Amino acid sequence: MTPEYMQNRRENMLRQHRLGLLPHDNTRNFKAVVEFETGTVYPSIGHAAKATGYTYGGMQFLLRKAHKASKTGCHYFLKSVYDRIPHIV
């Protein structure tokens, strides 16, 4: 790709953003993760993995299996699943 092509492409995308024809990056649908013991909510699986020291795949494994994480000693749930769990007040 030539530099002229890339410049034209960038200008076209900026023009489409201004006109509202393209969605912004903040419209992406992330799956929020909740740490059960502390109630900490992470905006995505990647953010939760980074904050707790796991890899993305490791965090996905913890979300699929209902056992405690060895590094933090906590349970992790997707926010949609966490909202359906009955909480004791």
C-alpha contacts under 8 A as a table, 3 or more apart, distances in Angstrom:
res1	aa1	res2	aa2	distance
1	M	5	Y	6.40
1	M	6	M	6.89
2	T	5	Y	5.25
2	T	6	M	6.45
3	P	6	M	5.11
3	P	7	Q	6.13
4	E	7	Q	5.12
4	E	8	N	6.18
5	Y	8	N	5.16
5	Y	9	R	6.08
6	M	9	R	5.02
6	M	10	R	6.10
7	Q	10	R	5.13
7	Q	11	E	6.21
8	N	11	E	5.12
8	N	12	N	6.13
9	R	12	N	5.12
9	R	13	M	6.23
10	R	13	M	5.18
10	R	14	L	6.21
11	E	14	L	5.12
11	E	15	R	6.11
12	N	15	R	5.05
12	N	16	Q	6.16
13	M	16	Q	5.03
13	M	17	H	6.18
13	M	22	L	7.87
14	L	17	H	5.07
14	L	18	R	6.28
15	R	18	R	5.18
15	R	19	L	6.33
16	Q	19	L	5.10
16	Q	20	G	6.14
16	Q	21	L	5.10
16	Q	22	L	5.92
17	H	20	G	5.03
17	H	21	L	5.87
17	H	22	L	5.26
17	H	23	P	7.27
17	H	24	H	7.51
18	R	21	L	7.69
20	G	23	P	7.15
23	P	27	T	6.58
24	H	27	T	5.82
25	D	28	R	6.06
30	F	43	P	6.84
30	F	44	S	5.38
30	F	45	I	7.85
31	K	43	P	6.84
31	K	44	S	5.07
31	K	45	I	6.49
31	K	78	L	6.77
31	K	79	K	7.29
32	A	41	V	6.84
32	A	42	Y	5.67
32	A	43	P	4.53
32	A	44	S	4.58
32	A	45	I	6.62
32	A	78	L	5.89
32	A	79	K	5.30
32	A	80	S	7.91
33	V	41	V	5.74
33	V	42	Y	5.11
33	V	43	P	6.52
33	V	44	S	6.03
33	V	45	I	6.13
33	V	48	A	6.68
33	V	76	Y	6.78
33	V	77	F	5.73
33	V	78	L	4.50
33	V	79	K	5.28
34	V	39	G	6.11
34	V	40	T	5.62
34	V	41	V	4.49
34	V	42	Y	6.24
34	V	76	Y	5.73
34	V	77	F	5.35
34	V	78	L	6.06
34	V	79	K	5.72
34	V	82	Y	7.04
35	E	38	T	5.91
35	E	39	G	5.26
35	E	40	T	5.19
35	E	41	V	6.51
35	E	74	C	6.64
35	E	75	H	5.99
35	E	76	Y	4.72
35	E	77	F	6.64
36	F	39	G	5.25
36	F	40	T	7.47
36	F	74	C	6.69
36	F	75	H	5.40
36	F	76	Y	5.80
36	F	77	F	6.99
36	F	82	Y	7.96
37	E	74	C	6.07
37	E	75	H	6.87
41	V	79	K	7.85
42	Y	45	I	7.36
42	Y	47	H	6.10
42	Y	48	A	5.42
43	P	47	H	6.49
43	P	48	A	7.58
44	S	47	H	5.24
44	S	48	A	6.32
45	I	48	A	5.13
45	I	49	A	6.11
45	I	56	Y	6.83
45	I	59	M	6.82
45	I	60	Q	7.34
46	G	49	A	5.10
46	G	50	K	6.15
46	G	56	Y	5.71
47	H	50	K	5.19
47	H	51	A	6.10
48	A	51	A	5.19
48	A	52	T	6.11
48	A	59	M	7.50
49	A	52	T	5.35
49	A	53	G	5.88
49	A	54	Y	4.72
49	A	55	T	5.59
49	A	56	Y	5.61
49	A	58	G	7.65
49	A	59	M	5.63
50	K	53	G	5.36
50	K	54	Y	6.28
50	K	55	T	7.06
50	K	56	Y	7.89
51	A	54	Y	7.91
52	T	71	K	7.78
52	T	72	T	7.16
53	G	71	K	7.78
54	Y	58	G	5.74
54	Y	59	M	6.14
55	T	58	G	4.99
55	T	59	M	6.25
56	Y	59	M	5.24
56	Y	60	Q	6.31
57	G	60	Q	5.01
57	G	61	F	6.24
58	G	61	F	5.06
58	G	62	L	6.36
59	M	62	L	5.03
59	M	63	L	6.24
60	Q	63	L	5.07
60	Q	64	R	6.34
61	F	64	R	5.14
61	F	65	K	6.23
62	L	65	K	5.29
62	L	66	A	6.90
62	L	67	H	7.14
62	L	68	K	7.86
62	L	69	A	6.85
62	L	75	H	7.77
62	L	76	Y	6.63
63	L	66	A	7.06
63	L	76	Y	5.92
63	L	77	F	5.62
63	L	78	L	6.90
66	A	75	H	7.16
67	H	75	H	6.48
68	K	73	G	5.40
68	K	74	C	5.21
68	K	75	H	5.02
69	A	72	T	5.69
69	A	73	G	4.99
69	A	74	C	5.51
69	A	75	H	6.33
70	S	73	G	5.45
77	F	81	V	6.31
77	F	82	Y	5.81
78	L	81	V	5.32
78	L	82	Y	6.10
79	K	82	Y	4.88
79	K	83	D	6.12
80	S	83	D	5.46
80	S	84	R	6.97
81	V	84	R	5.40
81	V	85	I	6.83
82	Y	85	I	5.34
83	D	86	P	7.93
